[in-house]
């Protein structure tokens, strides 16, 4: 009986994991958690909030919070008019040693 419950639990866990992975629904995550657990979100569509910041040389944009957790935002034109604003970002998160943490932005809305 115990083994049957364990098998059922594992099967249910795999089903939930597959459903979550196959879904294109954004996963809402806060910026500190996304930065700390970046590998767990690689390739996932995320919904995250923060302030848009930029640097001129070379021009690039990122999402940050008051504790300076940062994630790059691409493409530049998706957020270039939002610098200094608090926003919700939806997009595909990726992380790699050579490219760092970044979100390919598909949606931006201003926080109220």
N, C-alpha and C positions, 0 to 999 in steps of 0.2 A: 504494500500500500504506500509506503514511504517513497519507494522508487518511482511509482506511478505519479505521485504528486511532484516529485523532482522533475520528471520528464515533462509533465504538463506545464510546470513553471518555466522550464527552459524553452519549450516550444512557444509559449505565450511571449516570453522575453524576446525571442528571435522574431516573432511576428510583429511586435511593437517596434523593434529596431528597424526591420525592413520597411514597415509602413512609414516611420519617421524619415528614413533615408530617401525613400522614393518620392515623398511629398515635396512639392515646391513651395509649400506654405512657409513663410519666414518664421524662424525661431527667435522669439524676443529674448534678448540677453543684455545685461548691463555692460558697459564698457570695461570696468575693472575685471569682470569675470571673463569677457572675451579675450582680453590681453593675457590674463593669467593662464587660461585654458585654451590658448589659440589653436593648438593641434587638434583638439576635439571638434572644432568648428570648421576646419579646413574643407573647402568645397561646399559648404552649407549656405543656404540663403538665410540671412540674419536680419533682424530689426533691432537697431541700436540707436541710442540717443546721445547727443553731446553737442559741443560747440565746434563750428567749422573754423579752422585756422589755416594760415598760409605762410609761405616764404617766397621771396622774389627770385633769389639766385641759387639754384634754378627754381623756377616757379613750380610749386607743388602745394597740395592741399591735404589736410588730415582732419580727423574727428578727435576731439580731446575733451577731457573733463577737468575739474578743478585740481585733481591730483596728477595731471599730466599723463594719464593713460592715453596712448595715441595709436590710431590706425589710419593709414593712408587712404585717400579717396580718389578713385579714378572713374571715368575720365574727368579731367580738370573742368570742362565746361558744365558738368553736372552740378557743381557746387560753387563755381567762381563768383556767383552773385550772392552767396550766402555767408561770406566771411564775417565772423563775429556773432552770427546768429545761432541760437539753440535750435537744433533740428532733430527729426527722426530720419534715419537712413535705412533704406531697404536695399539689399544687394547681396551678391555672392562674395563671401569672405574666403580669403586664401592666405596661406602663410608659407614662407620658405626662407632658408638661410640667406639666399642671394637677393630676394625681392622684399623681404620683411613681411609685415602684416598689412593687408590691404583689402578694400571692399570695392568691387566693381558695382557701382551704384546703378540701380534701376528705378529708384524712387526717393524723393526728398520732400518732406513736409516740415513746415515751421512749427515748433512747439508753441503752445499757447501759454 
